[in-house]
Amino acid sequence: MPGLTIGDTVPNLELDSTHGKIRIHDFVGDTYVILFSHPGDFTPVCTTELAAMAGYAKEFDKRGVKLLGISCDDVQSHKDWIKDIEAYKPGNRVTYPIMADPSREAIKQLNMVDPDEKDSNGGHLPSRALHIVGPDKKVKLSFLYPACVGRNMDEVVRAVDALQTAAKHAVATPVNWKPGERVVIPPGVSDDEAKEKFPQGFDTADLPSGKGYLRFTKVG
């Protein structure tokens, strides 16, 4: 579906939320934000997801990342539903705001509409979309799941770690990368530049092509 994607500036929408009025750019400020939608309040998969988000909130906070939810239900519905979420996982307090979008205009602008899932009136519902937004207010990474598949929070944490490591050290992260593992030096960096930039050294994979493009190094 066309719409907001990686590299785009997230719309500076102002919406009601469980924490009062929120203007998205002000909420982002100079931090990273995980902006995520859910198809509906009082639904099973969403309840497990938002409880998990609450449980992972401290991990995201350690990384300087804020959480911001949105769905097409109203604020009072969100507040009532939070009681169920917290009862489902006792100890997982929902401290992040959930925005309301009863007109369903915001989810369109945020590219969070599920083309298949509809309510009893035939209106489109939000997908399980998740945008990681950077301090520059641009989308850095997106996940898009159908309503029938719950998200993997460990992968969201890993993706945040990868994005922040790549941004801090101007590197890339290889498949299945986790913090502490080797990173990849981008092809645009020459060997001479790499020696200067990465005094700790780097290893070049010995490949049949003889091309030295796969270079690994460690960063702090």
N, C-alpha and C positions, 0 to 999 in steps of 0.2 A: 504494500500500500504506500503511495507517495506521501511525503510529509517529513516531519522532523527526523533528522538522522545524524550520524556522527559528523561533527564539525559545524553543525548548525547552532546558532544561538537560541537557547530555550526562550520561548515567549515570556515576556514580563507580565504575566497574568496576576490579577488580584482576586483572591477567592476567600470565602468564609471557610473556617476550619475549626477543629476542636480546640484550637488555641487562639481563636479570634481571627481577624482579617490577616491574610498573608499575601504579600507581594513577592513573587518568586525570586526576583533578582536581589531584593533586600534580604530575603531568607538565606540565599546562597552566600552573599557577602564575599569574603575572601577565602572561603572553604570549599571543599568538595561536598556535594549533596547527592544522595540516592533518592531519586524521584520515581516512585513506583505506583502503579494502578492496580486495582483489584476489581473483578467483575461485579461484586455486590456484597453488601453487608448481610450477615446472618446466613452465609453460605459455607459449606464444609471446608473446601480446600483453602479458601481465603482465610478462614479462622486459623488453620494450622500455619499458614504463611505469616500472618501478622503477629501471631504468638512467637514464631521463630525470629522475626525481625526484632521484637522486643527483647528476646533472649540474647541476640547478637549486638544489641545497641552499644554495650560497653566496648566491644571489639571495634566497632566503627568509630566510636568516640576516641579511642586510643590513636586512631589514624587521622583524626581531625575531620571526620565525615559525619554529616547530619542526615537524618532520615526525614522524608516527606511523602506521605501517602495521599492518594486521591481516588475517589470513586463517585458515581453519579447519585449516591444516596445523600440525604441531607445531614446536617451537623448533629441533630438530635439522634438520628438513627445511628450515626457513628458512635456517639457517646454511650448509647444503650448497648451497642454491640461490643464495645470495649470491655464491658463487664463479663461477657461470655468469653472473650479472648483471654482475659486474665484468669478466669476460672478454669479454662482448659489447661493452661500452663501456670499453676500457682507460682508466684515469685517473678514471673516475666511481666513487669509493669510496662504498659504502653505509654511511654513518655514523649513520643514523637507526635507531631500533628498529623491529622488526616483531613485533607481538604474536601469540600463538597462541590459537586458539579451537577446539580439537578437538571440544568438545561442541556447538559452533554455537549456544550460548545468547547469547553476546555480540553476534553479528551481528544477532540478532533484536532485541535491546534498542537497538542502534544504527541500526536500520532499514537494514540493508545486505544483505538477503536478495534474491537473484534468484528471482522466482517461476517462471521457466522453466528455468533451468540446474540440472541435477542430476548427482550423481556416479553411479558404477556401481551403487551400492546404493540409488539413488533418493532420497538425501538432498539437501536444498537447498544450493546453493553461494552464496557471497557475490556480490553484484553489484559493478560498478565504482562504488562510492559514495565520495563525498568530502565531508566536512563541514569548513567553516572555523569553528573554535571560538574565541570571544573570551576575553579575560581574566576575564570574568564567568562563564565556563564554559557560555555559551549558544551555540547554533548560529546563526551569522550568515549563512551561505550554504551551499547544498548543490548538488552535481552528482550526477546518477544516470544512469549509462550501462549498457547491456546488455553482456554478456560479449564480443559481437562487435565493439564499437567502442572503440578506445583513446582515452584522454583527451588534451586539448590543454593542455600545460603552460604555454604562453604565456598562455592564457586564465585559468588558475589564478593566475598572477602578476598579471595585469591585475585580476582580481577582488579579490585581496588589496589592491592599490594603491587600488582604488575604495572598498573597505570602510574602509580606514584613513583615507583622505582625507575620506570622508563623516563618519566618527566624530570626527575632529579638528576639522573646520571646520563641522559641522552643516549640510552641503550634500548634494546628490544629484549623481550623475554621469550624463550623457546617454548615448545610444547610442554604442557603439564608443569611449567615452572612454579616453584614455591620459594618464598623468601629464604635466602642463604645459599641458594643454588646459583650456578653460573648463568650469566646473561650473555646476550649476543651483541657484538659490535656491528652497527649498521653498515651496509655496503658503501655508503657515501663517505665513510671515514677511511682514509688511506692508512697503510701500515705505519708510515712515519707519524701521521697524526695520532694513530692509536697508541704508539709507543710513548708519545708525549702525554696523551690524555689518560692513559692507563698505565702508570709507572709500575704497577703491581705485575704487569705482563699479561700476555694472552696466548692462547693456544689456537692453532689453525688446523682444522680437520684435513686429513690427507684424503682427498677425493679423486676418483678416476679421471675427472675432467682436468685435474691439475690447477683448477681455479681456487684461489685462496679466499673465498668469500664467506666461509663459515668459521667465524672466529669467536672464541669464548673467553670471557674474563670474569673476575669476581669483583663485586662492588660492595661497599659497606652499607 
